[in-house]
Amino acid sequence: MPLDVVRAHAARIVASVDLPVSVDFEAGYSATADGVAGNVARVVAAGAAGINLEDGYPAGDGEGLRPVEDAVGRLKAARTEHRSRT
């Protein structure tokens, strides 16, 4: 599902419930930690309280899991961005 569709659905769900909403954010919709952070900002702006971020590469690319250092960097970038917006 494209990021713009995820963001739109998240905004609709957030507007419809009185509970915190966590978004299944796949692999962050970016190959880089900075890109993940920017995408997190878009979903947080839509009202998401949290995300679920995969530690692998996007499905179908055959790469499997990311190196630990890469996965940690992406999580740190996502967490830093989320904290700066909540």
A tleap script that builds the chain and sets N, CA, C and O, in Angstrom:
source leaprc.protein.ff14SB
mol = sequence {
  NMET PRO LEU ASP VAL VAL ARG ALA HIE ALA
  ALA ARG ILE VAL ALA SER VAL ASP LEU PRO
  VAL SER VAL ASP PHE GLU ALA GLY TYR SER
  ALA THR ALA ASP GLY VAL ALA GLY ASN VAL
  ALA ARG VAL VAL ALA ALA GLY ALA ALA GLY
  ILE ASN LEU GLU ASP GLY TYR PRO ALA GLY
  ASP GLY GLU GLY LEU ARG PRO VAL GLU ASP
  ALA VAL GLY ARG LEU LYS ALA ALA ARG THR
  GLU HIE ARG SER ARG CTHR
}
set mol.1.N position { 0.851 -1.162 0.000 }
set mol.1.CA position { 0.000 0.000 0.000 }
set mol.1.C position { 0.907 1.239 0.000 }
set mol.1.O position { 1.834 1.308 0.808 }
set mol.2.N position { 0.672 2.194 -0.862 }
set mol.2.CA position { 1.500 3.400 -0.907 }
set mol.2.C position { 1.396 4.224 0.380 }
set mol.2.O position { 0.371 4.197 1.062 }
set mol.3.N position { 2.450 4.944 0.697 }
set mol.3.CA position { 2.501 5.735 1.925 }
set mol.3.C position { 1.361 6.741 2.011 }
set mol.3.O position { 0.780 6.911 3.083 }
set mol.4.N position { 1.028 7.404 0.925 }
set mol.4.CA position { -0.070 8.379 0.969 }
set mol.4.C position { -1.389 7.724 1.349 }
set mol.4.O position { -2.211 8.339 2.028 }
set mol.5.N position { -1.599 6.499 0.924 }
set mol.5.CA position { -2.829 5.771 1.270 }
set mol.5.C position { -2.792 5.389 2.750 }
set mol.5.O position { -3.797 5.517 3.449 }
set mol.6.N position { -1.641 4.922 3.228 }
set mol.6.CA position { -1.494 4.589 4.651 }
set mol.6.C position { -1.773 5.813 5.504 }
set mol.6.O position { -2.500 5.736 6.494 }
set mol.7.N position { -1.194 6.943 5.119 }
set mol.7.CA position { -1.398 8.184 5.870 }
set mol.7.C position { -2.876 8.581 5.872 }
set mol.7.O position { -3.412 8.955 6.915 }
set mol.8.N position { -3.525 8.504 4.737 }
set mol.8.CA position { -4.943 8.870 4.650 }
set mol.8.C position { -5.810 7.945 5.503 }
set mol.8.O position { -6.716 8.404 6.198 }
set mol.9.N position { -5.531 6.651 5.449 }
set mol.9.CA position { -6.297 5.705 6.269 }
set mol.9.C position { -6.045 5.948 7.752 }
set mol.9.O position { -6.970 5.893 8.562 }
set mol.10.N position { -4.792 6.215 8.105 }
set mol.10.CA position { -4.485 6.496 9.514 }
set mol.10.C position { -5.258 7.720 9.989 }
set mol.10.O position { -5.817 7.710 11.086 }
set mol.11.N position { -5.298 8.764 9.186 }
set mol.11.CA position { -6.026 9.978 9.565 }
set mol.11.C position { -7.516 9.695 9.750 }
set mol.11.O position { -8.136 10.211 10.680 }
set mol.12.N position { -8.087 8.886 8.877 }
set mol.12.CA position { -9.514 8.548 8.997 }
set mol.12.C position { -9.780 7.733 10.254 }
set mol.12.O position { -10.773 7.959 10.945 }
set mol.13.N position { -8.898 6.789 10.551 }
set mol.13.CA position { -9.081 5.960 11.744 }
set mol.13.C position { -8.934 6.810 13.004 }
set mol.13.O position { -9.755 6.720 13.918 }
set mol.14.N position { -7.893 7.632 13.051 }
set mol.14.CA position { -7.662 8.496 14.212 }
set mol.14.C position { -8.868 9.391 14.464 }
set mol.14.O position { -9.262 9.601 15.612 }
set mol.15.N position { -9.452 9.915 13.397 }
set mol.15.CA position { -10.611 10.794 13.533 }
set mol.15.C position { -11.865 10.048 13.980 }
set mol.15.O position { -12.830 10.664 14.434 }
set mol.16.N position { -11.850 8.729 13.851 }
set mol.16.CA position { -13.041 7.931 14.142 }
set mol.16.C position { -13.047 7.281 15.520 }
set mol.16.O position { -14.074 6.755 15.948 }
set mol.17.N position { -11.924 7.311 16.216 }
set mol.17.CA position { -11.835 6.620 17.504 }
set mol.17.C position { -11.275 7.540 18.578 }
set mol.17.O position { -10.638 8.551 18.283 }
set mol.18.N position { -11.525 7.170 19.824 }
set mol.18.CA position { -10.994 7.917 20.964 }
set mol.18.C position { -9.861 7.155 21.640 }
set mol.18.O position { -9.651 7.280 22.847 }
set mol.19.N position { -9.147 6.380 20.868 }
set mol.19.CA position { -8.038 5.570 21.373 }
set mol.19.C position { -6.768 5.897 20.606 }
set mol.19.O position { -6.841 6.373 19.473 }
set mol.20.N position { -5.599 5.650 21.200 }
set mol.20.CA position { -4.353 5.822 20.446 }
set mol.20.C position { -4.309 4.827 19.284 }
set mol.20.O position { -4.732 3.679 19.425 }
set mol.21.N position { -3.801 5.268 18.157 }
set mol.21.CA position { -3.724 4.428 16.964 }
set mol.21.C position { -2.262 4.182 16.618 }
set mol.21.O position { -1.470 5.117 16.501 }
set mol.22.N position { -1.919 2.907 16.457 }
set mol.22.CA position { -0.587 2.505 16.007 }
set mol.22.C position { -0.711 2.008 14.572 }
set mol.22.O position { -1.632 1.262 14.239 }
set mol.23.N position { 0.225 2.428 13.729 }
set mol.23.CA position { 0.181 2.122 12.301 }
set mol.23.C position { 1.213 1.052 11.966 }
set mol.23.O position { 2.372 1.148 12.371 }
set mol.24.N position { 0.782 0.024 11.219 }
set mol.24.CA position { 1.710 -0.968 10.682 }
set mol.24.C position { 2.473 -0.274 9.565 }
set mol.24.O position { 1.929 -0.035 8.487 }
set mol.25.N position { 3.724 0.046 9.823 }
set mol.25.CA position { 4.495 0.913 8.935 }
set mol.25.C position { 5.478 0.157 8.044 }
set mol.25.O position { 6.407 0.739 7.485 }
set mol.26.N position { 5.251 -1.148 7.924 }
set mol.26.CA position { 6.093 -1.974 7.040 }
set mol.26.C position { 7.569 -1.714 7.320 }
set mol.26.O position { 7.996 -1.769 8.473 }
set mol.27.N position { 8.357 -1.430 6.276 }
set mol.27.CA position { 9.789 -1.166 6.432 }
set mol.27.C position { 10.084 0.330 6.448 }
set mol.27.O position { 11.222 0.737 6.211 }
set mol.28.N position { 9.078 1.152 6.723 }
set mol.28.CA position { 9.281 2.585 6.851 }
set mol.28.C position { 9.140 3.365 5.563 }
set mol.28.O position { 9.290 4.587 5.555 }
set mol.29.N position { 8.851 2.667 4.469 }
set mol.29.CA position { 8.624 3.312 3.175 }
set mol.29.C position { 9.825 4.120 2.697 }
set mol.29.O position { 9.668 5.094 1.961 }
set mol.30.N position { 11.028 3.716 3.116 }
set mol.30.CA position { 12.249 4.377 2.658 }
set mol.30.C position { 13.439 3.449 2.842 }
set mol.30.O position { 13.443 2.591 3.725 }
set mol.31.N position { 14.443 3.631 2.001 }
set mol.31.CA position { 15.668 2.836 2.101 }
set mol.31.C position { 16.632 3.415 3.132 }
set mol.31.O position { 17.576 2.736 3.534 }
set mol.32.N position { 16.412 4.665 3.570 }
set mol.32.CA position { 17.337 5.321 4.490 }
set mol.32.C position { 16.677 5.657 5.820 }
set mol.32.O position { 15.455 5.783 5.903 }
set mol.33.N position { 17.491 5.802 6.855 }
set mol.33.CA position { 16.983 6.182 8.176 }
set mol.33.C position { 16.354 7.574 8.132 }
set mol.33.O position { 15.309 7.795 8.745 }
set mol.34.N position { 16.974 8.513 7.419 }
set mol.34.CA position { 16.401 9.858 7.313 }
set mol.34.C position { 15.056 9.827 6.602 }
set mol.34.O position { 14.136 10.558 6.970 }
set mol.35.N position { 14.942 8.985 5.587 }
set mol.35.CA position { 13.670 8.850 4.883 }
set mol.35.C position { 12.594 8.276 5.785 }
set mol.35.O position { 11.446 8.720 5.746 }
set mol.36.N position { 12.957 7.290 6.600 }
set mol.36.CA position { 12.010 6.716 7.555 }
set mol.36.C position { 11.538 7.808 8.517 }
set mol.36.O position { 10.346 7.918 8.804 }
set mol.37.N position { 12.482 8.615 9.012 }
set mol.37.CA position { 12.123 9.684 9.941 }
set mol.37.C position { 11.132 10.653 9.294 }
set mol.37.O position { 10.153 11.046 9.928 }
set mol.38.N position { 11.371 11.035 8.062 }
set mol.38.CA position { 10.449 11.929 7.366 }
set mol.38.C position { 9.079 11.313 7.174 }
set mol.38.O position { 8.061 11.993 7.299 }
set mol.39.N position { 9.055 10.030 6.873 }
set mol.39.CA position { 7.776 9.337 6.696 }
set mol.39.C position { 7.042 9.184 8.017 }
set mol.39.O position { 5.816 9.285 8.064 }
set mol.40.N position { 7.783 8.943 9.086 }
set mol.40.CA position { 7.176 8.891 10.418 }
set mol.40.C position { 6.522 10.238 10.721 }
set mol.40.O position { 5.417 10.286 11.263 }
set mol.41.N position { 7.194 11.318 10.376 }
set mol.41.CA position { 6.633 12.651 10.614 }
set mol.41.C position { 5.285 12.802 9.925 }
set mol.41.O position { 4.369 13.401 10.488 }
set mol.42.N position { 5.152 12.278 8.736 }
set mol.42.CA position { 3.896 12.383 7.984 }
set mol.42.C position { 2.776 11.601 8.670 }
set mol.42.O position { 1.637 12.065 8.726 }
set mol.43.N position { 3.099 10.421 9.188 }
set mol.43.CA position { 2.079 9.601 9.833 }
set mol.43.C position { 1.723 10.163 11.212 }
set mol.43.O position { 0.560 10.123 11.616 }
set mol.44.N position { 2.709 10.680 11.928 }
set mol.44.CA position { 2.432 11.310 13.217 }
set mol.44.C position { 1.567 12.554 13.002 }
set mol.44.O position { 0.661 12.822 13.791 }
set mol.45.N position { 1.840 13.308 11.945 }
set mol.45.CA position { 1.025 14.480 11.635 }
set mol.45.C position { -0.425 14.088 11.349 }
set mol.45.O position { -1.340 14.887 11.544 }
set mol.46.N position { -0.626 12.860 10.888 }
set mol.46.CA position { -1.983 12.354 10.639 }
set mol.46.C position { -2.659 11.914 11.933 }
set mol.46.O position { -3.845 11.586 11.934 }
set mol.47.N position { -1.905 11.904 13.041 }
set mol.47.CA position { -2.485 11.582 14.338 }
set mol.47.C position { -2.080 10.254 14.942 }
set mol.47.O position { -2.556 9.902 16.021 }
set mol.48.N position { -1.210 9.504 14.272 }
set mol.48.CA position { -0.783 8.205 14.815 }
set mol.48.C position { -0.025 8.399 16.128 }
set mol.48.O position { 0.802 9.303 16.254 }
set mol.49.N position { -0.315 7.551 17.082 }
set mol.49.CA position { 0.379 7.580 18.365 }
set mol.49.C position { 1.657 6.756 18.328 }
set mol.49.O position { 2.561 6.971 19.135 }
set mol.50.N position { 1.736 5.815 17.395 }
set mol.50.CA position { 2.905 4.963 17.287 }
set mol.50.C position { 2.911 4.234 15.959 }
set mol.50.O position { 1.974 4.327 15.167 }
set mol.51.N position { 3.997 3.505 15.739 }
set mol.51.CA position { 4.136 2.714 14.514 }
set mol.51.C position { 4.730 1.358 14.850 }
set mol.51.O position { 5.330 1.175 15.909 }
set mol.52.N position { 4.560 0.420 13.948 }
set mol.52.CA position { 5.246 -0.873 13.980 }
set mol.52.C position { 6.181 -0.858 12.781 }
set mol.52.O position { 5.724 -0.756 11.643 }
set mol.53.N position { 7.471 -0.958 13.019 }
set mol.53.CA position { 8.471 -0.850 11.961 }
set mol.53.C position { 9.199 -2.180 11.801 }
set mol.53.O position { 9.814 -2.674 12.746 }
set mol.54.N position { 9.131 -2.752 10.618 }
set mol.54.CA position { 9.774 -4.035 10.328 }
set mol.54.C position { 11.298 -3.888 10.311 }
set mol.54.O position { 11.819 -2.817 9.997 }
set mol.55.N position { 12.002 -4.957 10.648 }
set mol.55.CA position { 13.461 -4.937 10.617 }
set mol.55.C position { 14.029 -5.585 9.364 }
set mol.55.O position { 15.235 -5.808 9.265 }
set mol.56.N position { 13.167 -5.882 8.420 }
set mol.56.CA position { 13.608 -6.465 7.161 }
set mol.56.C position { 13.476 -5.484 6.018 }
set mol.56.O position { 13.037 -4.347 6.187 }
set mol.57.N position { 13.862 -5.953 4.866 }
set mol.57.CA position { 13.693 -5.173 3.644 }
set mol.57.C position { 12.257 -5.350 3.163 }
set mol.57.O position { 11.572 -6.282 3.583 }
set mol.58.N position { 11.798 -4.459 2.282 }
set mol.58.CA position { 10.435 -4.631 1.758 }
set mol.58.C position { 10.231 -6.020 1.161 }
set mol.58.O position { 11.144 -6.593 0.567 }
set mol.59.N position { 9.046 -6.543 1.324 }
set mol.59.CA position { 8.724 -7.889 0.831 }
set mol.59.C position { 8.997 -7.996 -0.659 }
set mol.59.O position { 8.740 -7.067 -1.425 }
set mol.60.N position { 9.518 -9.135 -1.049 }
set mol.60.CA position { 9.716 -9.414 -2.460 }
set mol.60.C position { 11.067 -9.019 -3.010 }
set mol.60.O position { 11.370 -9.325 -4.164 }
set mol.61.N position { 11.904 -8.336 -2.205 }
set mol.61.CA position { 13.199 -7.945 -2.757 }
set mol.61.C position { 14.278 -8.997 -2.536 }
set mol.61.O position { 15.387 -8.876 -3.057 }
set mol.62.N position { 13.948 -10.038 -1.753 }
set mol.62.CA position { 14.876 -11.150 -1.567 }
set mol.62.C position { 16.032 -10.889 -0.640 }
set mol.62.O position { 16.941 -11.713 -0.546 }
set mol.63.N position { 16.026 -9.757 0.053 }
set mol.63.CA position { 17.158 -9.399 0.898 }
set mol.63.C position { 17.078 -9.956 2.317 }
set mol.63.O position { 18.118 -10.119 2.955 }
set mol.64.N position { 15.903 -10.251 2.829 }
set mol.64.CA position { 15.776 -10.764 4.196 }
set mol.64.C position { 15.860 -9.663 5.228 }
set mol.64.O position { 15.353 -8.561 5.020 }
set mol.65.N position { 16.509 -9.971 6.355 }
set mol.65.CA position { 16.630 -9.006 7.445 }
set mol.65.C position { 17.755 -8.013 7.179 }
set mol.65.O position { 18.754 -8.343 6.539 }
set mol.66.N position { 17.580 -6.805 7.675 }
set mol.66.CA position { 18.627 -5.781 7.581 }
set mol.66.C position { 19.726 -6.102 8.589 }
set mol.66.O position { 19.469 -6.773 9.589 }
set mol.67.N position { 20.945 -5.631 8.340 }
set mol.67.CA position { 21.976 -5.736 9.373 }
set mol.67.C position { 21.503 -5.020 10.641 }
set mol.67.O position { 20.784 -4.024 10.560 }
set mol.68.N position { 21.897 -5.516 11.787 }
set mol.68.CA position { 21.436 -4.968 13.063 }
set mol.68.C position { 21.710 -3.467 13.151 }
set mol.68.O position { 20.847 -2.710 13.594 }
set mol.69.N position { 22.887 -3.032 12.740 }
set mol.69.CA position { 23.234 -1.614 12.835 }
set mol.69.C position { 22.277 -0.756 12.005 }
set mol.69.O position { 21.883 0.330 12.431 }
set mol.70.N position { 21.912 -1.237 10.842 }
set mol.70.CA position { 20.974 -0.521 9.967 }
set mol.70.C position { 19.588 -0.469 10.603 }
set mol.70.O position { 18.961 0.590 10.635 }
set mol.71.N position { 19.110 -1.597 11.105 }
set mol.71.CA position { 17.783 -1.645 11.737 }
set mol.71.C position { 17.732 -0.721 12.952 }
set mol.71.O position { 16.748 -0.008 13.149 }
set mol.72.N position { 18.787 -0.730 13.763 }
set mol.72.CA position { 18.837 0.130 14.954 }
set mol.72.C position { 18.830 1.603 14.544 }
set mol.72.O position { 18.142 2.413 15.165 }
set mol.73.N position { 19.580 1.950 13.520 }
set mol.73.CA position { 19.614 3.335 13.048 }
set mol.73.C position { 18.256 3.809 12.576 }
set mol.73.O position { 17.867 4.951 12.822 }
set mol.74.N position { 17.535 2.928 11.898 }
set mol.74.CA position { 16.197 3.285 11.417 }
set mol.74.C position { 15.229 3.457 12.588 }
set mol.74.O position { 14.402 4.369 12.582 }
set mol.75.N position { 15.330 2.584 13.590 }
set mol.75.CA position { 14.472 2.710 14.773 }
set mol.75.C position { 14.779 3.983 15.550 }
set mol.75.O position { 13.866 4.670 16.008 }
set mol.76.N position { 16.059 4.297 15.700 }
set mol.76.CA position { 16.435 5.524 16.404 }
set mol.76.C position { 15.912 6.755 15.678 }
set mol.76.O position { 15.399 7.678 16.310 }
set mol.77.N position { 16.038 6.772 14.361 }
set mol.77.CA position { 15.541 7.914 13.585 }
set mol.77.C position { 14.028 8.046 13.731 }
set mol.77.O position { 13.509 9.149 13.903 }
set mol.78.N position { 13.325 6.919 13.663 }
set mol.78.CA position { 11.868 6.942 13.809 }
set mol.78.C position { 11.477 7.418 15.202 }
set mol.78.O position { 10.569 8.236 15.347 }
set mol.79.N position { 12.156 6.912 16.225 }
set mol.79.CA position { 11.833 7.286 17.594 }
set mol.79.C position { 12.117 8.780 17.844 }
set mol.79.O position { 11.311 9.473 18.466 }
set mol.80.N position { 13.245 9.257 17.365 }
set mol.80.CA position { 13.591 10.666 17.534 }
set mol.80.C position { 12.553 11.561 16.866 }
set mol.80.O position { 12.124 12.559 17.445 }
set mol.81.N position { 12.154 11.208 15.656 }
set mol.81.CA position { 11.155 11.995 14.939 }
set mol.81.C position { 9.820 11.963 15.665 }
set mol.81.O position { 9.169 12.996 15.819 }
set mol.82.N position { 9.412 10.790 16.109 }
set mol.82.CA position { 8.129 10.669 16.810 }
set mol.82.C position { 8.129 11.498 18.082 }
set mol.82.O position { 7.167 12.214 18.360 }
set mol.83.N position { 9.190 11.406 18.845 }
set mol.83.CA position { 9.263 12.164 20.109 }
set mol.83.C position { 9.249 13.665 19.862 }
set mol.83.O position { 8.713 14.420 20.673 }
set mol.84.N position { 9.829 14.103 18.759 }
set mol.84.CA position { 9.871 15.543 18.491 }
set mol.84.C position { 8.504 16.087 18.084 }
set mol.84.O position { 8.290 17.300 18.098 }
set mol.85.N position { 7.584 15.203 17.725 }
set mol.85.CA position { 6.266 15.640 17.236 }
set mol.85.C position { 5.127 15.332 18.199 }
set mol.85.O position { 3.984 15.704 17.933 }
set mol.86.N position { 5.413 14.658 19.315 }
set mol.86.CA position { 4.333 14.322 20.250 }
set mol.86.C position { 4.501 15.065 21.561 }
set mol.86.O position { 3.685 14.907 22.469 }
savepdb mol mol.pdb
quit
